[in-house]
Each structure stands twice: as structure tokens, then as C-alpha cells.
Amino acid sequence: METISSIAKRLNVTNGRIYQIIKEIPADRQPKKDAKGKYNFTKESVEAIESYYNSSSSPKTDNESDLVKQLRADLEDAKAEIKAKNNQIDKFQQLLSQQQQLNLSTNRQNEKLLDTTTNNPLSQDDSPSQSDDTDVLKPTEGNSKGVENKTPKKGLFGWLRR
């Protein structure tokens, strides 16, 4: 004597799925219920359940395998895209590193230029000529109030104060 549970275990499905299959098979092949409401399975009704399950489960397997194939292909595409994005990130990091090094180099060169211009003595073109008879204490046309012109301060940001 077969039971719902024994058929479900053999087909590796739940009891609920067996009840669904019983409702879906033709009425003449369905198992009959006794007075207590339990199914009485005949050999024919068990075979009908098994054949219906086997016929309905094979298309699902094909669909599932197609779905699995599609998901695997999508996963491979995603992996390739991630790899390409990682390569782009690496290139951007290299470019950023180069830019920072160039900025540092430029800043160092600017500091050297500022130090050399503020620390160098006056060249021959910049030095006052020996025959210059101007007196520092005398007011000139541009400096009629006798106010001294400030010399640029030395330091890192001295060039800003000019």
C-alpha cells in the first residue's frame, strides 16, 4: 500500500507537490478517497503520478539548465567588466601619482627660484652706478614725501608681497 509520503520520498518532492499532481492528472487515473478522506493508491494511479511528474519535470530541467547557462554567461561578462574597471582604476592611480610627483617637482623648482632671486646680490645691471649723485635722503619726484620704499621680504611667500 502506497502513501503520499512514500511517493513523495521516492520522487524527491514534497507532499504538497504530490497533492498538486493528483489534482492535475486525469480523473480516471486519480487515486480514490476512502471514507476517512485518505487516498487509496492503485498501481495505475502511482504510475500516473510518476509519469506526470517525469514529464513535467524534464522541461523544467531544460529551462533551469538554460537559465543556469545564461546566468553563468552573465557572471563571466560581469567578471570581465570588473577586470576592465580594475585596469582603468590602476591607470588612473598611476596618472594621479605622476601628477603628484610633477606638482612636487614644480613646487621645489619654484622654491629654488625664489631662493635664488631673493638671496643673490645685485647684478651689474641692477647695481647703482658709481656716478649716481642721488642722495637717499633727498626726496625725489616719485617720492616727494620722503617715504622709503620697502624691500621685498625674504621667505617662501615673499614673492606674494611684491
C-alpha positions in Angstrom: 0.0 0.0 0.0 1.5 3.4 -1.1 1.1 6.6 0.8 1.6 10.2 -0.2 4.8 10.4 1.9 6.3 7.3 0.3 5.6 8.5 -3.2 7.0 12.0 -2.3 10.2 10.4 -0.9 10.7 8.3 -4.0 10.2 11.2 -6.3 12.2 13.5 -4.0 9.4 16.1 -3.8 7.2 17.5 -1.0 3.8 16.0 0.0 2.2 19.2 -1.3 3.6 18.6 -4.8 2.0 15.1 -4.8 -1.3 16.7 -4.0 -0.9 19.1 -6.8 0.0 16.3 -9.3 -3.1 14.3 -8.2 -5.3 17.3 -9.0 -3.6 17.7 -12.4 -3.8 14.1 -13.7 -7.0 12.9 -15.4 -9.8 12.0 -13.1 -9.9 8.3 -14.3 -6.3 7.8 -13.2 -6.6 9.7 -9.9 -6.5 7.7 -6.7 -9.8 7.3 -4.9 -10.5 8.5 -1.4 -11.8 6.2 1.3 -14.4 7.1 4.0 -11.8 8.8 6.2 -10.6 11.0 3.3 -7.3 9.2 2.7 -6.2 8.3 -0.8 -6.1 4.7 -1.8 -3.4 4.4 -4.4 -3.6 1.7 -7.1 -0.7 0.7 -9.2 -2.2 2.7 -12.1 -2.6 5.9 -10.0 1.0 5.7 -8.8 2.2 5.2 -12.4 0.1 8.2 -13.5 1.6 10.4 -10.7 5.2 9.2 -11.6 4.7 9.7 -15.4 3.1 13.2 -14.9 6.0 14.2 -12.6 8.6 12.9 -15.0 7.0 14.6 -18.0 6.5 17.9 -16.2 9.9 17.9 -14.5 12.0 17.4 -17.7 11.1 20.7 -19.3 11.9 22.5 -16.0 15.3 20.9 -16.0 15.9 22.1 -19.6 14.7 25.6 -18.6 16.7 25.5 -15.5 19.8 24.5 -17.4 19.3 27.2 -19.9 18.8 29.7 -17.1 22.0 28.4 -15.4 23.9 28.8 -18.7 22.6 32.3 -19.1 23.5 33.2 -15.5 27.0 31.8 -15.9 27.4 33.8 -19.1 26.2 36.9 -17.4 28.6 36.2 -14.5 31.5 35.9 -16.9 30.5 39.2 -18.6 30.4 40.8 -15.2 33.8 39.4 -14.2 35.3 40.7 -17.5 33.8 44.1 -16.9 35.1 44.2 -13.3 38.6 43.3 -14.6 38.4 46.1 -17.2 37.3 48.6 -14.5 40.1 47.5 -12.2 42.6 48.1 -15.0 41.2 51.6 -15.5 41.4 52.3 -11.8 45.1 51.2 -11.8 45.8 53.5 -14.8 44.1 56.4 -13.0 46.1 55.8 -9.9 49.4 55.8 -11.9 48.4 59.1 -13.6 47.5 60.6 -10.2 50.8 59.5 -8.8 52.7 61.1 -11.8 50.7 64.3 -11.4 51.5 64.5 -7.7 55.2 63.9 -8.5 55.2 66.6 -11.1 53.5 69.1 -8.8 56.0 68.3 -6.1 58.9 68.8 -8.6 57.4 72.1 -9.8 57.0 73.3 -6.2 60.6 72.5 -5.5 61.8 74.3 -8.6 59.7 77.4 -7.7 61.2 77.4 -4.2 64.7 77.2 -5.6 63.9 80.1 -8.0 62.5 82.2 -5.2 65.5 81.5 -3.0 68.0 82.4 -5.8 66.2 85.6 -6.7 66.0 86.8 -3.1 69.5 85.7 -1.9 71.6 86.7 -4.9 73.4 90.0 -4.7 72.5 92.7 -7.3 73.9 92.0 -10.7 75.8 94.7 -12.6 72.6 95.8 -14.4 70.8 96.1 -11.1 73.6 97.8 -9.0 73.6 101.6 -8.8 76.2 103.2 -10.9 79.2 104.9 -9.2 78.5 108.2 -10.9 75.0 108.3 -9.5 74.7 111.5 -7.5 71.3 110.8 -6.0 71.1 111.0 -2.3 68.8 108.6 -0.5 67.7 111.2 2.0 66.7 113.7 -0.7 63.1 113.4 -1.8 62.7 112.6 -5.5 59.9 113.4 -7.8 58.2 110.0 -7.3 58.9 110.1 -3.6 58.1 113.7 -2.6 57.1 112.8 0.9 60.4 111.2 1.8 58.8 107.8 2.4 61.1 104.8 2.0 60.2 102.1 -0.4 60.0 98.7 1.3 62.3 96.0 0.1 60.7 92.6 -0.6 60.8 90.3 2.4 62.6 87.0 2.1 60.8 83.8 2.7 58.7 81.2 1.0 55.8 83.5 0.2 57.8 86.7 -0.2 57.0 86.9 -3.9 53.4 87.3 -3.0 54.1 90.5 -1.0 55.6 92.4 -4.0 
